[in-house]
Amino acid sequence: MTKETKMDLKNKYTGGFYLGKMGPWIPIILMVIGLIVGTKIGGGGILRFSLITFLAVIAGFFLTKDKKNFGKVAISGLTNSMLAIIIIAFLSAGVLGQLLRQSGLIEALVHTAGSVNFDAGFLPLISFVICAIISTSCGTSSGSITAMAPVMLPLAVGMGCSPGLVCGAIISGAIFGDNLAPISDTTIGSALTQEAQVGDVVRTRLPYSLIAGGISAVLFAVLGNVTTASRGMEGVAIEADLKSLLLLVLPVIMIIMIKKGFDLVATLLVCDAMGIVLNLVLGTINLDAMLSNEGPIVAGLSGMINLVMYCILLFILLEILNCSGAFDALVQGLTKNCKSARSAELVCMLGTAVGTAAAGGSSPAVLFFGPMVRKVTKDFGIERTRGANILDGTACGICSILPYGTPVMLCLGFTAEIAAIPADFGYFDIVPYSFHGILLLVLFVLSILTGVGRRYVKDGEA
């Protein structure tokens, strides 16, 4: 669809909704309400978000006066180049994550840590570090928690560690990688919605991650030793194929390629190909398993299908706002009340925080509020990576402390299966120790208020 056609469509749909200026926003409002209610009564999850967003698209159709041309609005949203890149990137990242996970990398990392025989007081720190490595390598927070919690929680509780502290360490490690990993869906989404390069986003985000992660590591080490009686960690090591540790070369190759100027899609495809070859050569995944329905390729693709479906529906919904002029009106209203770059960034952070709380997850909030953040920061000449970092840091930070967010819910699910943990163990036993997410929020608030880290676009850049 040409720019001229899109402009004609936008002019045609401006004011073309029932209920006046509120008309285009009704589907969005219904979606947000649906996400909140659905999360509280039925749990979160991208599949549920897709269902609710699909119903919101239907509502948008019935609120449109020119129903005969609604299909053109949908097509306009689906031809967005950002959507195409997001879909390819998510699918490729899904395959890479599965190649790393199914290779036995997680078990190898746990085995390596356990064989060192640290004092039990360091279990929270070890949980944080291993989970951070897994999430940074595989780009998944929920996958990291699912992999680590069943192993580390029973072990930690059996050795006298605080279950709340260990849960906080696991969540913090998972959020570390979810916020920083080049193949994380939030990293990809925040970079692409801000029209920034993933490599630049990761590079500029690194100081925030390292500061928050460093402070978190110290806190886990200190509190772990203060709250746990001294005891060796004999027997922690589990059976593992240590050859899978060689797969850690893939995240390194990814970083090198991005620094060399390769775009995200090319980088992911090369790493996927290398991951397949390495697993076959090392014998960590055989050919039959590689090509099976449960293998890393099929599992990686199918694991991202729900997220891709949500993206498709979301971009149709966003195009309704674009074609009606409602999105431009919102941005103009926000920027009108923003008197400085500082206030603009605060608006972006607040909007992302509210969106994350409404959606119950970081990925939907990043994808939905990303375009708004881009428009606001662009009007104030704020550098693209700055908007991406505020967007992702806020979404990941809020997600880590939500009582109905995936990280907390997963940990509560695993603790419920451990008899040694009291039956009344709950959210407030975990959230005070979700140090990394809390520190990310604190760092970005301080950065916005002080202006530290704020950069502006150079002349000639959009």
C-alpha positions in Angstrom: 0.0 0.0 0.0 1.5 3.4 -1.1 1.9 6.4 1.2 -0.7 8.2 -0.9 -3.2 5.4 -0.4 -2.5 5.4 3.3 -3.0 9.2 3.5 -6.3 8.9 1.6 -7.4 6.2 4.0 -6.4 8.3 7.0 -8.3 11.3 5.7 -11.3 9.1 4.9 -11.5 7.7 8.4 -10.8 10.8 10.4 -14.1 11.4 12.2 -15.6 8.3 10.6 -16.5 6.6 13.8 -19.6 6.4 15.9 -19.4 8.0 19.4 -17.3 10.9 18.0 -13.7 11.2 19.1 -14.1 8.4 21.6 -15.1 6.0 18.9 -11.6 4.9 17.8 -10.6 4.5 21.5 -13.5 2.2 22.5 -11.8 -0.9 21.1 -8.6 -0.1 22.9 -10.4 0.6 26.2 -12.3 -2.7 25.8 -9.0 -4.5 25.1 -7.3 -3.0 28.3 -10.4 -3.9 30.4 -10.4 -7.3 28.9 -6.7 -7.9 29.7 -7.1 -6.8 33.3 -10.3 -8.9 33.9 -8.9 -11.8 31.9 -5.6 -11.8 33.8 -7.3 -11.7 37.2 -9.9 -14.4 36.6 -8.3 -16.7 34.1 -4.6 -16.0 34.2 -2.5 -14.1 31.6 -0.8 -15.4 28.6 -0.4 -14.3 25.0 -3.1 -16.6 23.7 -5.6 -14.9 26.0 -4.4 -11.5 24.9 -4.9 -12.6 21.3 -8.5 -13.6 22.0 -9.3 -10.3 23.7 -7.5 -8.2 21.0 -9.5 -10.1 18.3 -12.7 -9.2 20.1 -11.5 -5.6 20.2 -10.9 -5.6 16.4 -14.5 -6.8 15.9 -15.7 -3.9 18.2 -13.6 -1.5 16.0 -15.4 -2.8 12.9 -18.9 -2.2 14.3 -17.9 1.3 15.5 -16.6 2.2 12.0 -19.1 4.1 9.8 -17.5 3.0 6.5 -17.6 -0.8 7.1 -17.1 -1.6 3.4 -13.6 -0.3 3.5 -12.6 -1.6 6.9 -10.5 -4.3 5.2 -8.3 -1.6 3.8 -7.6 -0.5 7.3 -6.6 -4.0 8.3 -4.4 -4.4 5.2 -2.7 -1.0 6.0 -1.8 -2.3 9.4 -0.5 -5.6 8.2 1.7 -4.0 5.5 3.6 -2.1 8.2 7.3 -2.9 7.7 7.8 -3.0 11.4 5.3 -5.8 11.8 7.1 -7.9 9.1 10.5 -7.5 10.9 9.0 -8.2 14.3 7.4 -11.5 13.0 10.6 -12.7 11.3 12.7 -11.7 14.4 10.4 -13.4 16.9 10.3 -16.7 14.9 14.1 -16.8 14.5 14.6 -15.9 18.1 12.2 -18.7 19.2 14.3 -21.3 17.3 17.5 -20.0 18.7 16.2 -20.1 22.2 15.0 -23.7 21.8 18.3 -24.8 20.3 20.1 -23.5 23.4 17.6 -25.0 25.9 17.2 -28.4 24.3 21.0 -28.8 24.0 21.2 -29.3 27.7 22.8 -26.0 28.4 20.7 -25.2 31.5 21.5 -28.5 33.1 25.2 -28.0 32.3 25.2 -24.6 33.9 23.5 -25.9 37.1 26.0 -28.9 37.2 29.0 -26.5 36.8 27.8 -24.3 39.6 27.0 -27.2 41.9 30.4 -28.8 41.5 32.2 -25.8 42.9 30.8 -26.6 46.4 30.0 -23.0 47.6 28.5 -22.4 51.1 24.7 -22.7 51.1 24.4 -19.0 51.9 25.5 -18.3 48.3 22.6 -20.3 46.8 20.5 -17.1 46.2 23.4 -15.5 44.4 24.1 -18.6 42.4 20.4 -18.8 41.4 20.5 -15.2 40.3 23.7 -15.6 38.2 22.7 -18.9 36.5 19.2 -17.5 35.7 20.8 -14.3 34.3 23.1 -16.4 32.1 20.2 -18.6 30.9 17.8 -15.7 30.2 20.5 -13.6 28.5 21.5 -16.6 26.3 18.0 -17.8 25.5 16.1 -14.5 25.7 13.2 -15.8 27.8 12.3 -14.9 31.4 9.5 -17.5 31.8 11.7 -20.2 30.3 14.5 -19.4 32.7 12.2 -19.5 35.8 10.6 -22.7 34.6 14.1 -24.3 34.2 15.6 -23.0 37.4 12.8 -23.0 40.0 12.1 -26.7 40.1 15.9 -27.4 40.6 16.9 -24.6 42.9 13.9 -24.0 45.2 13.7 -27.5 46.7 17.5 -27.5 47.1 17.6 -24.1 48.7 14.7 -24.7 51.1 16.3 -28.1 52.1 19.5 -26.3 53.0 17.8 -23.6 55.1 17.6 -20.7 52.6 14.6 -18.3 52.6 12.2 -19.4 49.8 11.2 -15.8 49.2 14.8 -14.7 48.8 15.5 -17.5 46.3 12.3 -16.7 44.3 13.4 -13.1 44.2 16.9 -14.2 42.9 15.4 -16.4 40.2 13.0 -13.6 39.1 15.8 -11.0 39.1 18.0 -13.2 37.0 15.2 -13.9 34.5 14.4 -10.2 34.2 18.1 -9.4 33.7 18.2 -11.3 30.5 14.6 -10.4 29.4 15.6 -6.8 29.5 19.1 -7.1 28.0 19.3 -10.2 25.7 19.4 -9.3 21.9 17.0 -12.2 21.2 14.5 -11.2 24.0 11.1 -10.3 22.7 11.0 -7.1 24.7 14.5 -6.1 23.4 13.4 -6.8 19.9 10.1 -5.1 20.3 11.5 -2.0 22.1 14.2 -1.5 19.5 12.0 -2.0 16.4 9.1 0.2 17.7 11.6 3.0 18.3 13.2 2.4 14.9 16.5 1.7 16.6 19.2 -0.9 15.9 19.2 -3.8 18.4 22.9 -3.6 18.9 22.8 0.1 19.8 19.9 -0.6 22.2 21.8 -3.4 24.0 25.0 -1.3 24.1 23.3 1.8 25.7 21.2 -0.4 28.0 24.2 -2.3 29.4 25.2 0.3 32.1 21.7 0.2 33.6 21.6 -3.6 33.5 25.1 -3.9 35.1 24.4 -1.4 37.8 21.1 -3.0 38.8 22.5 -6.5 38.4 25.7 -5.7 40.4 23.7 -4.2 43.3 21.3 -7.2 43.2 24.2 -9.7 43.3 25.7 -8.0 46.4 22.3 -8.0 48.1 21.7 -11.7 47.3 25.1 -12.6 48.6 24.8 -10.6 51.8 21.2 -11.6 52.6 21.8 -15.2 51.6 24.6 -15.5 54.1 22.8 -13.6 56.8 19.6 -15.7 56.6 21.2 -19.1 56.0 23.2 -21.3 58.4 26.7 -22.1 57.0 26.6 -25.4 55.1 28.4 -26.9 52.2 26.7 -27.6 48.8 27.7 -31.2 48.3 25.3 -33.1 46.0 24.0 -30.0 44.2 25.5 -31.1 40.8 23.0 -32.9 38.5 23.7 -35.1 35.5 24.6 -33.0 32.5 26.4 -33.1 29.2 29.1 -30.4 29.5 29.6 -30.3 25.8 26.5 -28.1 25.6 28.4 -25.3 27.3 30.0 -24.7 23.9 26.7 -23.4 22.7 27.4 -20.3 24.8 29.4 -19.2 21.8 26.2 -18.3 19.9 25.3 -15.3 22.0 28.9 -14.1 21.6 28.7 -14.5 17.8 25.4 -12.6 17.9 26.9 -9.7 19.7 29.9 -9.6 17.3 27.7 -9.7 14.2 25.4 -6.9 15.5 28.5 -4.8 16.2 29.8 -5.5 12.7 26.6 -3.9 11.3 24.5 -7.0 10.5 20.8 -6.4 10.9 18.8 -8.4 13.5 17.2 -10.8 11.1 20.5 -11.8 9.3 22.2 -12.2 12.7 19.4 -14.5 14.1 19.3 -16.6 10.9 23.1 -17.1 11.0 23.0 -18.0 14.7 20.1 -20.4 14.1 22.1 -22.2 11.3 25.2 -22.4 13.5 23.2 -23.6 16.4 21.7 -26.5 14.3 25.2 -27.5 13.1 26.8 -27.3 16.5 24.1 -29.4 18.2 24.4 -32.0 15.5 28.2 -32.1 15.5 28.4 -32.2 19.3 25.7 -34.8 19.5 23.7 -32.7 22.0 20.7 -33.0 19.7 20.5 -35.8 17.1 19.0 -35.4 13.6 15.8 -37.2 14.4 15.2 -35.0 17.4 16.2 -31.9 15.5 13.5 -32.6 12.8 10.8 -33.9 15.1 7.6 -32.1 16.1 9.1 -31.6 19.6 12.5 -30.6 18.3 14.0 -27.1 18.6 13.0 -25.9 15.2 9.3 -26.8 15.3 9.1 -26.0 19.0 10.8 -22.6 18.5 8.5 -21.6 15.6 5.3 -22.9 17.3 6.3 -21.3 20.6 6.2 -17.9 19.0 3.0 -18.4 17.0 0.7 -17.0 19.7 2.9 -13.9 20.0 2.9 -13.4 16.2 -0.8 -13.7 16.2 -1.1 -11.1 18.9 1.2 -8.8 17.0 -0.9 -9.1 13.8 -4.2 -8.3 15.7 -2.5 -5.5 17.6 -1.2 -3.8 14.5 -4.7 -3.9 13.0 -6.0 -2.3 16.2 -3.3 0.4 16.1 -4.1 1.2 12.5 -7.6 2.1 13.5 -6.1 4.7 15.7 -3.8 5.9 13.0 -6.4 6.1 10.2 -8.9 7.9 12.5 -6.3 10.5 13.6 -6.9 9.5 17.2 -3.3 8.4 17.7 -1.9 11.8 16.4 -4.4 13.6 18.6 -3.2 11.7 21.7 0.4 12.4 21.0 -0.3 16.1 20.4 -2.2 16.2 23.7 0.7 14.5 25.5 3.4 16.7 24.0 1.3 19.8 24.5 1.4 19.2 28.3 5.1 18.1 28.2 7.2 21.2 28.6 10.6 19.5 28.5 12.3 16.3 27.5 12.2 15.3 31.2 8.4 15.6 31.3 8.1 13.8 28.0 10.2 10.9 29.3 8.1 10.7 32.5 5.0 10.5 30.5 6.5 7.7 28.5 7.5 5.8 31.6 4.2 6.3 33.3 2.2 5.2 30.3 4.4 2.1 29.9 4.0 1.2 33.6 0.2 1.5 33.4 0.1 -0.5 30.2 2.3 -3.3 31.7 0.1 -3.4 34.8 -3.0 -3.6 32.6 -1.6 -6.3 30.3 0.0 -8.3 33.1 3.2 -8.7 31.0 6.0 -6.8 29.5 5.8 -7.9 25.8 2.3 -6.7 25.1 3.0 -3.3 26.8 6.2 -2.8 24.8 4.4 -3.6 21.5 1.4 -1.4 22.3 3.0 1.6 23.9 6.1 1.5 21.7 4.6 3.6 18.9 3.4 6.2 21.3 6.8 6.4 23.0 8.4 6.9 19.6 6.1 9.7 18.6 6.6 11.6 21.9 10.4 11.2 22.1 10.7 12.1 18.4 8.9 15.4 19.0 11.5 16.3 21.6 14.4 15.1 19.6 15.3 12.4 22.1 17.5 9.6 20.8 15.8 6.4 19.7 17.8 4.1 22.0 16.8 6.3 25.0 13.1 5.7 24.3 13.7 2.0 23.8 15.5 1.7 27.1 12.9 3.6 29.1 10.2 1.5 27.4 11.8 -1.9 28.1 13.3 -1.1 31.5 9.9 0.1 32.8 8.0 -2.8 31.3 10.4 -5.4 32.7 10.6 -3.7 36.1 6.8 -3.5 36.6 6.4 -7.1 35.3 8.7 -8.4 37.9 6.7 -7.1 40.8 3.1 -7.6 39.5 1.2 -10.1 41.8 -0.5 -11.5 38.6 2.6 -11.3 36.4 4.1 -14.4 34.9 7.4 -14.3 37.0 5.6 -14.2 40.3 2.8 -16.6 39.3 5.4 -19.2 38.1 7.3 -19.0 41.3 4.2 -19.3 43.5 3.2 -22.3 41.4 6.5 -24.1 42.0 6.6 -23.2 45.8 3.1 -24.7 46.2 4.5 -28.1 45.2 7.2 -28.0 48.0 5.9 -29.4 51.3 8.6 -27.6 53.4 7.3 -24.2 52.3 4.4 -22.9 54.5 0.9 -22.9 52.9 0.5 -19.2 53.5 3.6 -18.3 51.5 2.6 -15.7 48.9 3.3 -12.6 46.9 4.5 -10.4 49.7 7.1 -13.0 50.6 8.7 -12.7 47.2 8.3 -9.1 45.9 10.6 -7.4 48.4 13.5 -9.5 47.0 12.8 -8.8 43.3 15.8 -6.5 43.4 16.7 -6.3 39.8 13.3 -5.2 38.5 12.9 -2.7 41.4 16.4 -1.3 40.8 15.7 -0.9 37.0 12.7 1.3 37.9 14.7 3.3 40.4 17.6 3.8 37.9 15.3 5.1 35.1 13.4 7.4 37.4 16.7 8.9 38.6 18.0 9.0 35.0 15.0 10.9 33.8 15.0 13.4 36.7 18.7 14.1 36.5 19.1 13.8 32.7 22.0 11.4 33.0 22.1 9.2 29.9 19.7 11.4 27.9 20.9 12.0 24.4 19.4 13.9 21.5 19.4 13.1 17.8 22.0 14.8 15.7 21.2 17.1 12.9 19.8 15.3 9.9 18.6 12.3 11.9 14.9 11.6 12.3 
